[in-house]
Amino acid sequence: MIEVYIDGASAGNPGPSGAGIFIKGNGITEKYSIPLGIMSNHEAEYHAFIKALEICLEKGYRDSVLSFRTDSELVNRAVEKEFVKNRLYAPLLEQALHLSKQFTLFFMKWIPSAENKVADELARQGIRKNIPEEQ
């Protein structure tokens, strides 16, 4: 089984945002810190999920058992119910569900923030990548 820990973070709401993705299992350990530009924290959570799905497809994990872990109750609930109340997130959920259905065995699980520290730190690094270094 491959565990995929995801987190999105924003410095401000909206503000500079980042995605953190930590993949481990089956001899794999991968870390991704991705700048997302300016968006809300909830949008960053969805984008982190989408980026993680895209990475897993690119890496050829389609037939692996994938267990996604998130501390975002909003994203977890939306994926579980395949429904989101806020129309702003509907296209993001639709994209995520389309990608998730390309995997043979896909699971999503909510975890407490304390169990998602690696992905959280990677997301914070992603935020910093949005800010150009001073000359």
VENBELTA-V111502 format. One record per residue. PSI is psi in degrees with one decimal (* if undefined). OMEGA is omega as a letter, one per 40 degrees, with the letter a starting at -180 (999 if undefined). NEAR is the number of other ideal C-beta (glycine too) atoms within 10 Angstrom. Layout:
{{PSI:OMEGA:NEAR} {PSI:OMEGA:NEAR}}
This chain:
{{142.0:i:11} {125.8:i:19} {131.8:a:18} {107.7:i:25} {129.5:a:25} {148.7:i:31} {143.9:i:29} {145.9:a:33} {151.4:i:24} {141.7:i:22} {85.7:a:16} {164.6:a:12} {85.4:e:12} {166.5:i:15} {-177.9:i:16} {133.6:a:20} {159.6:i:28} {157.6:i:26} {137.4:i:28} {130.9:a:29} {124.8:i:28} {117.3:a:24} {129.2:i:23} {152.1:i:15} {156.2:a:15} {38.4:i:11} {9.9:a:6} {136.6:i:12} {114.6:a:8} {142.9:i:13} {135.5:i:15} {134.7:i:19} {111.6:a:19} {123.3:i:22} {139.7:a:15} {-2.8:a:22} {-156.4:a:13} {123.7:i:14} {174.0:i:19} {165.1:i:17} {-42.1:i:18} {-41.6:i:21} {-41.0:i:20} {-38.2:i:30} {-44.9:i:29} {-43.5:a:27} {-35.0:i:23} {-42.6:i:30} {-46.9:a:30} {-45.4:i:20} {-40.6:i:20} {-42.3:i:27} {-44.6:i:26} {-42.9:i:13} {-45.2:a:16} {-37.0:i:24} {-45.4:i:14} {-36.2:a:8} {-6.1:i:13} {27.9:a:8} {14.9:a:20} {-39.8:a:13} {6.6:i:9} {159.8:i:18} {115.3:a:15} {124.7:i:23} {105.3:i:16} {138.2:a:26} {128.9:i:19} {148.8:i:24} {7.4:i:21} {106.3:i:23} {-34.3:a:10} {-51.1:a:17} {-44.8:a:25} {-47.1:a:19} {-42.3:a:14} {-41.8:i:25} {-43.2:i:23} {-45.6:a:11} {-9.9:a:10} {41.1:a:11} {143.6:i:10} {136.9:a:20} {-46.1:a:11} {114.4:a:10} {-24.6:i:7} {-34.6:a:12} {-7.6:a:19} {-46.6:i:13} {-33.3:i:11} {-43.1:i:19} {-43.0:i:20} {-44.2:i:12} {-43.9:a:16} {-43.5:i:23} {-40.4:i:13} {-45.3:i:11} {-43.4:a:18} {-29.4:a:20} {-7.0:i:9} {-4.5:i:11} {143.4:i:18} {-48.9:i:10} {104.9:a:12} {130.7:i:19} {149.6:i:15} {134.8:a:20} {134.8:i:11} {137.6:i:17} {154.5:i:16} {153.3:i:7} {-34.0:a:11} {-24.7:i:8} {3.7:a:12} {28.8:a:21} {-36.2:a:14} {-48.2:i:15} {-37.1:i:30} {-46.5:i:19} {-39.0:i:16} {-38.2:i:23} {-40.6:i:29} {-36.3:i:15} {-37.3:i:18} {-39.3:i:27} {-47.5:a:23} {-27.1:i:13} {-16.9:i:14} {-25.4:a:17} {116.6:a:10} {141.7:i:6} {144.7:i:6} {141.9:a:4} {*:999:3}}
